């Protein structure tokens, strides 16, 4: 069953995902960043989801994104995607690839803990 239409439907909004990559130039790592605009549903994760990520025990602010676009976490090919939502950047900490059902779920933690979560 593909439920991807649900996460791009009436509740969806445009969200910017920043994907990091880079290459070695003259012995130095040169990072680059690509901005991708995707549609998805953004809401707040529940307490059980926060318990599953390393930053879950900190009061930093977190969001949950459901989208049909693949979302990446840190691996040998690059660092975690960053999500721009309501003027704040969030680093993706966990991805649940429900690709068989047509969508991806990501939990992301606010990168600047000194600022308040925008309602």
N, C-alpha and C positions, 0 to 999 in steps of 0.2 A: 504494500500500500504506500503510495507516494503522497505525503502530506505537505510537500514543498509549497503548494499554492497557499496553504494556510499562513505560512510565515512571510509570504510576500503580499498578503491580502490587505484588508482594510486597516489593520493595526500596525502595519509595517511603516517604517520611515527610512529615509536615506541616512546611511551611516558611512563615515570614511574609515577605511582600514589602511594603515600604513604598514607596508611590507618592507622589511629590511633585507638587504643583501650586500654584496661587495666583492672585491677581488684584490689580489695581491699585486701591488705596483711597486717595483724597485725595492722589494723586501718589506713593504709596509702595507697593512690592510687599509683599503680605502672603502669606507662604507657608503652605501647609497640607499635611498628610500623612495618607494613608489606609492603614490596615493591611489587607492581603489575605492570607488563609490559603490556600495551594495545596498540592497533593501533587506530589512529584517525587523524583527520585533525585539525591542530592548526592554528589559524589566529587571527587577532585583532578584538575586539568587536567594534560595531558602537556606536556613541554617545548616541543613545536612550537606548541601553542596559546598558551603564555605568550609566545613570541617575537612573536606577532602583536598584542599589546596594549602600549600605552605603558608601563604599570607592570610589564611582564613581566621587566624586568631588575633589579627590586628585590626583595629578600627580605622581602616583606610578608605572605605567605600568600594563597593564592587557592583558590577553589572553582569547581567546574563544576556547574551545575544543569540537569537535563533535566526539563521539565514541559510539560503541555498548555496552561498558561495563558500568554498573551502577556506578554513581558517587554520593558520599554522602556529605551532609552538616551537620553542627553541630545539634545534637539532643540528646536525653537522652542516646543513646547508644554510643556516641563518638563525637569527634570533626571533623570538616571539613577535607576532603581529601586535600592533598597537591600534586601539579603536578610539576614534575621536567622537565623543558624544556630549552634546550640550556644553561645548567649550572646554572639556576636560579630556585628557588622554588616559587610557586604561591599557595596561599590558595584559595580554592573554596568558592565563596561567594553566588553564585546562580546556581541552577540546574533547567533546564527545561526538564522534563522527557517525551520525545517524544517516549516512549516505544511502543506505538501503531504503530509507523512508523519505529521502529527498531533501534532507536538511542537515545542518550542523549546529551544535549547541556549544557555546564558549562561555567560560567564566573569566572575567577580566577584573583586575584590581587597579584602583586609581594610582597613578604614578606620582602625583604630588600630594602627599598626605597632609601638608600644611594648609591646603585650601579646603573649603567645605564642599560637600556634595551638593550639586545644584539640583533642586527638586524638579 
